[in-house]
Amino acid sequence: DAKTTQPPSMDCAEGRAANLPCNHSTISGNEYVYWYRQIHSQGPQYIIHGLKNNETNEMASLIITEDRKSSTLILPHATLRDTAVYYCIVRANAGGTSYGKLTFGQGTILTVHP
Amino acid sequence: DTGVSQDPRHKITKRGQNVTFRCDPISEHNRLYWYRQTLGQGPEFLTYFQNEAQLEKSRLLSDRFSAERPKGSFSTLEIQRTEQGDSAMYLCASSQGWGGQETQYFGPGTRLLVL
């Protein structure tokens, strides 16, 4: 799976949009971009994933650049409860017996302040 | 659908003791994963099952670790002769589907402390 690079930490004011970047310059054509977050002492929570088109769900939007070498997770109206570690993960969507596992990096610590 | 559950949530044991953790996946999810997370690090893959078959094991899974998923439902992770370095959060995730349709959902984890 391709490696990802994220800033170690970011701050955001409550009510504002939080834009979390992720670089994945070695991504392959069959690899998806997944985002998870982990609130302190809890299990990771799935947020969103995409292949090449932008995606939106009730939690967030995922913007993937045309060359697929980077992406941005957008939380449109951040709240204090969005304070967490956010992980950007690239994972192959098929092939072999090991494609299912997720390889987590260090993630970005997002702090939302009042 | 009650989500992935794990038991116990916390475990304190003495070095050298055996411990066993249980994971109940989301109903009808055919894939089940175990991960380990140490303080300040992201989760690391340990092993996964498709139905009852254990398809991959990480090098992190030493011979003191064993996982089972009888009948393709719940799974257990056993650690024999625990060491202080085994102290970590053990996470279970389950999924179904293939390719881009597969999304893993995690349980709350079991936090192990080896004294």
Interface residues (C-beta under 8 A of the other chain):
Chain A: Y32 Y34 Y36 S41 Q42 G43 P44 Q45 Y46 H49 L51 V85 Y87 N93 A94 T97 S98 G100 K101 L102 T103 F104 G105 Q106 G107
Chain B: V4 R31 Y33 Y35 Q41 G42 P43 E44 F45 Y48 L55 E56 L91 A93 S95 W98 G99 G100 E102 T103 Q104 Y105 F106 G107 P108 G109 R111
